[in-house]
Amino acid sequence: MKGLIEGKHFYYNQEGLVVLTEAYHLEKGYCCGNGCKHCPYEFESVPEPRRSQLIKEKESAPAQS
């Protein structure tokens, strides 16, 4: 992934998939609408009803440190 730093902009989950971090999204500057796990923009570009579902899941998830 050109120009991205592992551990800062992304990490690999247990399935080996790339997960983009909140830092990546903040540097990008907008919600892409894909429902990313670490979206800092409250999923503003995700269409309903998926947006409401993602917000509810995020609110009910245990806090991560």
N, C-alpha and C positions, 0 to 999 in steps of 0.2 A: 504494500500500500504506500504509494509514493508520497513522501513528505510527512507521513504520520508516524508518531512515536508510540510504540507499544507500551502500555501502562499509563500513558497520558491521554492519548486520543482513542485508543481501543484496547481490547483484550480478547482473548479466546475463551469461550464458555466451555462447559464440560463436553459438549457435542462437537467442539472444534470450530464452531462458527464465530465470526468476528462480531463483537458487540462494541458499538461506538459509545464513548463516554460522554458525560455531561459537558466536560471541557471541550470536546470536539464540537458538540452542538452549539455551545456558546461562541466559539470561534467562527463557526459557520454563520451564525446570526439569525437563523429562522427555523421554523418547524417545516420539515420536508413532507409531512403528511403520511409517513409510513408507520406511525405508532411505535417509534423507537423506545426501548426500555428506559433510557436515561434522558428522555426529552425534558428540557427545562422550560418549555413553552406551553405547558398544559395541553399538548396535542392540538393546538389551535387550527392546524390545517388538515386534521384527520376528519373525514366525514362522519356524520351521525349514522347509525347509532354506535358505531365503533368507538368514537371519541368518549362518549359517556361511560362506556364499558371500561376503557383504559383508565379513565380518571378514578372510577370506583375501585378498580384493582390496585392502583397505585396508593390510594388512601387506605386500603385495608391491608396492604403488605407491611410486614414488620420493618421497622426502621433499620437501615444499614449504616454501619459506621465506616 
